[in-house]
């Protein structure tokens, strides 16, 4: 991604690149979640610590089964392979965070659609995002297989 470039990975989610990690070093981005929006299912990443700094609002982060209620000004750092997920608990306010992550994660999320994300995870870099739910993991593998058969390729 380029500085200032924005992605919308899901409904109610926005990622704005502050610093690309594709040239080495961490990927730094601003992340926003609309009220009551949940993040991804429980997952891990093999590289780089992941640090959340809450800029505005509140974010619930579940790490290794423990829930952290983070508010503006709070920082939370996860180490590689910490199973985690997150969500916005507010019914009215958007949450805004600054996140530092590894470049492998950035390569996964720049994929333009779910099929290419699944292909990337299953054919290029399984450790960039590792979904823990076995049913969802199987579903992603099926999506990757069908996408590959249709001739899609990760970017």
Sine and cosine of phi, psi and omega as CSV:
sin_phi,cos_phi,sin_psi,cos_psi,sin_omega,cos_omega
0.00,0.00,0.37,-0.93,0.10,-1.00
-0.97,-0.24,0.46,-0.89,0.05,-1.00
-0.81,0.59,0.77,-0.64,0.00,-1.00
1.00,-0.02,-0.27,0.96,0.01,-1.00
-0.94,0.33,0.63,-0.77,-0.06,-1.00
-0.87,-0.49,0.65,-0.76,0.11,-0.99
-0.88,-0.47,0.50,-0.87,0.13,-0.99
-0.85,-0.52,1.00,0.02,-0.09,-1.00
-0.95,0.31,-0.34,0.94,0.02,-1.00
-0.31,-0.95,0.22,-0.98,0.00,-1.00
-0.87,0.50,0.81,-0.59,0.03,-1.00
0.99,0.12,0.14,0.99,-0.01,-1.00
-0.86,-0.51,0.66,-0.75,0.08,-1.00
-0.68,-0.73,0.72,-0.69,0.07,-1.00
-0.85,-0.53,0.82,-0.57,0.05,-1.00
-0.87,-0.50,0.85,-0.53,-0.04,-1.00
-0.94,0.35,0.77,-0.63,0.14,-0.99
-0.98,-0.18,-0.70,0.71,0.02,-1.00
-0.53,-0.85,0.84,-0.54,0.03,-1.00
-0.94,0.33,0.61,-0.80,0.09,-1.00
-0.99,-0.13,0.01,1.00,-0.07,-1.00
-0.94,0.34,-0.29,0.96,0.04,-1.00
-0.99,-0.10,0.16,0.99,-0.07,-1.00
0.97,-0.23,0.46,-0.89,-0.05,-1.00
0.99,0.10,-0.04,-1.00,-0.08,-1.00
-0.97,0.23,0.42,-0.91,0.16,-0.99
-1.00,-0.03,0.85,-0.52,-0.01,-1.00
-0.90,-0.44,0.77,-0.64,-0.03,-1.00
-0.51,-0.86,0.40,-0.91,0.15,-0.99
-1.00,-0.07,0.70,-0.72,-0.07,-1.00
-0.81,-0.59,0.75,-0.66,0.03,-1.00
-0.80,-0.60,0.62,-0.79,0.08,-1.00
-0.80,-0.60,0.75,-0.67,0.08,-1.00
-0.93,0.38,0.25,-0.97,0.03,-1.00
-0.79,0.61,0.64,-0.77,0.02,-1.00
0.83,0.56,0.25,0.97,0.03,-1.00
-0.99,0.16,0.70,-0.71,0.05,-1.00
-0.99,-0.15,0.56,-0.83,0.06,-1.00
-0.99,0.17,-0.39,-0.92,-0.05,-1.00
-0.96,0.29,0.23,-0.97,0.12,-0.99
-0.90,0.43,0.21,-0.98,0.00,-1.00
-0.82,0.57,0.76,-0.65,-0.08,-1.00
-0.47,-0.88,0.15,-0.99,0.08,-1.00
-0.72,-0.70,0.17,-0.99,0.10,-1.00
-0.70,-0.72,0.62,-0.78,-0.05,-1.00
-0.99,0.12,-0.31,0.95,-0.12,-0.99
-0.86,-0.52,0.47,-0.88,0.23,-0.97
0.87,0.50,0.66,-0.75,0.18,-0.98
-0.88,0.48,0.46,-0.89,0.07,-1.00
-0.89,-0.46,0.88,-0.48,-0.04,-1.00
-0.91,-0.42,0.80,-0.60,0.09,-1.00
-0.97,-0.24,0.78,-0.63,0.16,-0.99
-0.87,-0.50,0.89,-0.46,-0.05,-1.00
-0.98,0.18,0.86,-0.51,-0.02,-1.00
-1.00,-0.05,-0.60,0.80,-0.04,-1.00
-0.42,-0.91,0.64,-0.77,0.03,-1.00
1.00,0.08,-0.39,-0.92,-0.04,-1.00
-0.72,-0.70,0.56,-0.83,0.03,-1.00
-0.70,-0.72,0.75,-0.66,0.12,-0.99
-1.00,-0.08,0.79,-0.62,0.01,-1.00
-0.81,-0.58,0.87,-0.49,0.04,-1.00
-0.99,-0.14,0.88,-0.48,-0.05,-1.00
-0.79,-0.61,0.84,-0.54,0.00,-1.00
0.74,0.67,0.69,0.73,0.06,-1.00
0.99,0.13,-0.12,0.99,-0.02,-1.00
-0.97,-0.25,0.72,-0.69,-0.02,-1.00
-1.00,-0.08,0.79,-0.62,0.05,-1.00
-0.94,-0.33,0.83,-0.55,0.06,-1.00
-1.00,-0.08,0.98,-0.20,-0.09,-1.00
-0.98,-0.18,0.70,-0.72,-0.01,-1.00
-0.86,-0.51,0.19,-0.98,0.00,-1.00
-0.75,0.66,0.76,-0.65,-0.03,-1.00
0.99,-0.12,-0.31,0.95,0.00,-1.00
-0.98,0.19,0.50,-0.87,0.10,-0.99
-0.78,-0.63,0.62,-0.78,0.06,-1.00
-0.66,-0.75,0.80,-0.60,0.01,-1.00
-0.93,-0.37,0.77,-0.64,0.06,-1.00
-0.96,-0.27,0.61,-0.79,0.06,-1.00
-1.00,-0.03,0.33,-0.95,0.03,-1.00
-0.81,0.59,0.59,-0.80,0.03,-1.00
0.96,0.29,0.19,0.98,0.14,-0.99
-0.98,0.20,0.90,-0.43,0.05,-1.00
-0.90,0.44,0.76,-0.65,-0.06,-1.00
-0.43,-0.90,0.32,-0.95,0.17,-0.99
-0.45,-0.89,0.09,-1.00,-0.03,-1.00
-0.40,-0.92,0.30,-0.95,0.04,-1.00
-0.33,-0.94,0.33,-0.94,0.07,-1.00
-1.00,-0.07,0.91,-0.42,-0.05,-1.00
-0.99,0.16,-0.23,0.97,-0.08,-1.00
-0.96,0.27,0.59,-0.81,0.08,-1.00
-1.00,0.00,-0.17,0.99,-0.09,-1.00
-0.76,-0.65,-0.41,0.91,-0.14,-0.99
-0.93,-0.36,0.63,-0.78,0.10,-0.99
-0.98,0.21,0.53,-0.85,0.08,-1.00
-0.95,-0.30,0.62,-0.78,0.01,-1.00
-0.79,-0.61,0.75,-0.66,-0.03,-1.00
-0.71,-0.70,0.44,-0.90,0.22,-0.98
-0.97,-0.26,0.77,-0.63,-0.06,-1.00
-0.83,-0.56,0.67,-0.75,0.13,-0.99
-0.91,-0.41,0.76,-0.65,-0.11,-0.99
-0.56,-0.83,-0.01,-1.00,0.03,-1.00
-1.00,-0.02,0.34,-0.94,-0.02,-1.00
-0.91,0.40,-0.46,0.89,0.03,-1.00
-0.89,0.45,-0.63,0.77,0.05,-1.00
-0.89,0.46,-0.67,0.74,0.01,-1.00
-0.85,0.52,-0.68,0.73,0.02,-1.00
-0.88,0.48,-0.54,0.84,0.01,-1.00
-0.95,0.30,-0.69,0.72,-0.11,-0.99
-0.98,0.18,-0.22,0.98,0.05,-1.00
-0.99,0.17,-0.07,1.00,0.05,-1.00
-0.89,0.46,0.69,-0.72,-0.17,-0.99
-0.97,0.26,-0.19,0.98,0.00,-1.00
-0.37,-0.93,0.19,-0.98,-0.05,-1.00
-0.86,0.52,-0.63,0.78,-0.01,-1.00
-0.87,0.50,-0.68,0.73,-0.02,-1.00
-0.96,0.27,-0.52,0.85,0.12,-0.99
-0.88,0.47,-0.74,0.68,0.02,-1.00
-0.87,0.50,-0.69,0.72,0.04,-1.00
-0.87,0.49,-0.71,0.71,0.00,-1.00
-0.86,0.50,-0.74,0.67,-0.03,-1.00
-0.89,0.45,-0.63,0.78,-0.11,-0.99
-1.00,-0.05,-0.26,0.96,-0.03,-1.00
-0.85,-0.53,-0.30,0.95,-0.06,-1.00
-0.91,-0.41,-0.80,0.60,-0.13,-0.99
-0.49,-0.87,1.00,0.05,-0.03,-1.00
-0.90,0.44,-0.42,0.91,-0.04,-1.00
-1.00,0.08,-0.13,0.99,0.01,-1.00
-0.91,0.42,-0.67,0.74,0.10,-1.00
-0.57,-0.82,0.88,-0.47,0.00,-1.00
-0.89,-0.45,0.96,-0.28,0.01,-1.00
-0.96,0.28,0.72,-0.69,-0.08,-1.00
-1.00,0.03,-0.49,0.87,-0.01,-1.00
-0.93,0.36,0.87,-0.49,-0.07,-1.00
-0.89,0.45,-0.53,0.85,0.02,-1.00
-0.93,0.36,-0.71,0.70,0.04,-1.00
-0.91,0.40,-0.59,0.81,0.04,-1.00
-0.89,0.46,-0.68,0.74,0.04,-1.00
-0.91,0.42,-0.68,0.73,0.03,-1.00
-0.86,0.51,-0.69,0.72,0.03,-1.00
-0.89,0.46,-0.63,0.78,0.03,-1.00
-0.90,0.43,-0.66,0.75,0.03,-1.00
-0.89,0.45,-0.70,0.71,0.03,-1.00
-0.87,0.49,-0.69,0.73,0.02,-1.00
-0.89,0.46,-0.66,0.75,0.00,-1.00
-0.89,0.45,-0.75,0.66,0.00,-1.00
-0.89,0.45,-0.68,0.73,0.00,-1.00
-0.88,0.47,-0.68,0.74,0.04,-1.00
-0.89,0.45,-0.66,0.75,0.03,-1.00
-0.91,0.42,-0.49,0.87,0.01,-1.00
-0.99,0.12,-0.03,1.00,0.06,-1.00
1.00,0.00,0.13,0.99,0.04,-1.00
-0.96,0.29,0.48,-0.88,0.04,-1.00
-0.70,-0.72,0.56,-0.83,0.09,-1.00
-0.90,0.43,0.47,-0.88,0.05,-1.00
-1.00,-0.01,0.00,0.00,0.00,0.00
